[in-house]
């Protein structure tokens, strides 16, 4: 929903494993005047066949869980976000290991995937992406911290 106003001709499909999160996203899309350009589907990349009917895309934006299992979080995060949206195994890489190989089937030729990462995960996630055949570029946030990887 944050991207669609930047590209007035674009449409998007939001995917989440949480029906509650999707309900919030649908309300937000209506409030932002984007309901005609945004669809939502309940699915998990952990499930076999989850993307079979989606098609292929020019752009995939992905914010998977990436927090290390033993990380201490601020109460405003820990107390309001479900653990399944935050934690991804000991090193915080479990979801990247699942989603990155699947991106090849989701992207059109020339397509791009943008993955949000934790501040210390750029090398590890970049290596996973390269193993799946992607060229990787790191983008930093306004504070200079590693924030997203762009996969081509």
PLY file of the C-alpha trace (Angstrom):
ply
format ascii 1.0
element vertex 152
property float x
property float y
property float z
element edge 151
property int vertex1
property int vertex2
end_header
0.00 0.00 0.00
2.92 2.36 0.58
4.21 1.72 -2.93
0.99 2.05 -4.93
0.61 5.84 -4.52
4.12 6.20 -5.98
3.07 4.40 -9.17
-0.48 5.41 -10.15
-0.77 2.77 -12.88
0.43 -0.10 -10.67
-1.70 -2.75 -9.02
-0.67 -5.10 -6.26
-1.44 -8.26 -4.37
-0.77 -8.28 -0.64
-0.11 -11.66 0.90
-0.05 -12.57 4.57
-0.53 -15.71 6.61
-2.66 -13.75 9.08
-6.32 -13.13 8.31
-6.29 -10.35 10.92
-3.38 -8.59 9.21
-5.17 -8.86 5.87
-8.34 -7.35 7.32
-6.32 -4.36 8.55
-4.66 -4.05 5.14
-8.05 -4.10 3.38
-9.37 -1.37 5.66
-6.23 0.66 5.03
-6.50 0.22 1.26
-10.05 1.57 1.36
-9.06 4.50 3.59
-6.21 5.36 1.21
-8.42 5.12 -1.88
-6.46 2.12 -3.16
-9.09 -0.61 -2.88
-9.50 -0.85 -6.67
-5.75 -1.36 -7.15
-4.97 -3.72 -4.27
-5.97 -7.34 -3.74
-5.24 -9.42 -0.67
-4.74 -13.15 -0.24
-4.22 -15.29 2.82
-1.20 -17.50 2.15
2.11 -18.53 3.65
5.33 -19.10 1.72
5.91 -21.95 4.13
3.04 -23.89 2.50
3.54 -25.93 -0.63
1.79 -24.43 -3.66
1.00 -21.11 -1.99
1.93 -19.10 -5.11
0.62 -21.43 -7.82
-2.28 -19.18 -8.84
-0.57 -15.82 -8.35
1.23 -15.44 -11.66
4.49 -13.57 -12.14
5.44 -10.04 -11.25
7.66 -7.13 -12.22
8.24 -6.33 -8.56
8.02 -8.29 -5.32
8.28 -6.36 -2.05
8.90 -8.62 0.91
9.16 -7.94 4.63
9.58 -11.42 6.14
10.13 -12.18 9.80
13.85 -11.66 10.44
14.37 -11.26 14.18
16.67 -13.73 15.90
14.85 -16.10 18.27
16.67 -14.82 21.37
16.60 -11.11 20.49
15.31 -8.66 23.07
12.73 -6.31 21.63
11.31 -3.02 22.77
7.92 -3.41 24.48
6.15 -1.42 21.73
7.18 -4.18 19.29
7.20 -7.26 21.53
3.80 -6.54 23.09
1.89 -5.71 19.90
3.27 -7.86 17.09
2.62 -11.61 16.84
5.77 -13.69 17.23
5.17 -15.29 13.83
5.56 -11.87 12.19
8.87 -11.22 13.95
10.96 -14.29 14.73
12.69 -16.47 12.15
14.90 -18.97 13.93
18.21 -18.73 15.74
19.88 -16.36 13.25
16.68 -14.77 11.93
17.24 -16.30 8.49
14.70 -19.13 8.36
12.14 -17.30 6.23
14.79 -16.01 3.80
15.92 -19.59 3.24
12.36 -20.46 2.18
11.30 -17.37 0.23
14.44 -16.51 -1.77
14.50 -19.71 -3.89
10.78 -19.21 -4.61
11.31 -15.68 -5.97
12.69 -17.07 -9.22
9.22 -18.44 -10.04
7.43 -15.25 -8.97
9.42 -12.75 -11.03
9.00 -11.96 -14.69
12.19 -11.72 -16.76
13.84 -8.48 -15.68
11.79 -8.44 -12.48
13.10 -7.20 -9.15
12.58 -8.37 -5.59
13.17 -6.06 -2.63
13.67 -7.75 0.74
13.74 -5.95 4.06
16.55 -7.23 6.27
17.78 -6.87 9.81
20.66 -4.44 10.39
23.25 -7.22 10.67
21.91 -9.63 8.03
23.07 -8.13 4.74
25.98 -10.55 4.17
24.05 -13.69 5.13
20.91 -12.85 3.13
23.01 -11.66 0.17
24.78 -15.04 0.15
21.44 -16.87 0.13
20.24 -14.73 -2.77
23.41 -15.27 -4.78
23.08 -19.04 -4.25
19.68 -18.77 -5.99
21.19 -16.88 -8.92
20.38 -13.30 -8.00
22.56 -10.23 -8.36
22.25 -8.31 -5.08
22.43 -4.62 -4.21
22.27 -3.30 -0.64
20.28 -0.16 0.14
20.69 1.64 3.45
18.03 3.53 5.39
18.21 7.24 6.26
20.31 6.45 9.34
22.84 4.58 7.20
21.89 1.10 8.42
21.50 -1.80 5.99
17.73 -1.94 5.30
16.86 -3.71 2.04
18.42 -5.95 -0.54
17.45 -5.50 -4.17
17.56 -8.80 -6.05
17.73 -8.98 -9.82
0 1
1 2
2 3
3 4
4 5
5 6
6 7
7 8
8 9
9 10
10 11
11 12
12 13
13 14
14 15
15 16
16 17
17 18
18 19
19 20
20 21
21 22
22 23
23 24
24 25
25 26
26 27
27 28
28 29
29 30
30 31
31 32
32 33
33 34
34 35
35 36
36 37
37 38
38 39
39 40
40 41
41 42
42 43
43 44
44 45
45 46
46 47
47 48
48 49
49 50
50 51
51 52
52 53
53 54
54 55
55 56
56 57
57 58
58 59
59 60
60 61
61 62
62 63
63 64
64 65
65 66
66 67
67 68
68 69
69 70
70 71
71 72
72 73
73 74
74 75
75 76
76 77
77 78
78 79
79 80
80 81
81 82
82 83
83 84
84 85
85 86
86 87
87 88
88 89
89 90
90 91
91 92
92 93
93 94
94 95
95 96
96 97
97 98
98 99
99 100
100 101
101 102
102 103
103 104
104 105
105 106
106 107
107 108
108 109
109 110
110 111
111 112
112 113
113 114
114 115
115 116
116 117
117 118
118 119
119 120
120 121
121 122
122 123
123 124
124 125
125 126
126 127
127 128
128 129
129 130
130 131
131 132
132 133
133 134
134 135
135 136
136 137
137 138
138 139
139 140
140 141
141 142
142 143
143 144
144 145
145 146
146 147
147 148
148 149
149 150
150 151
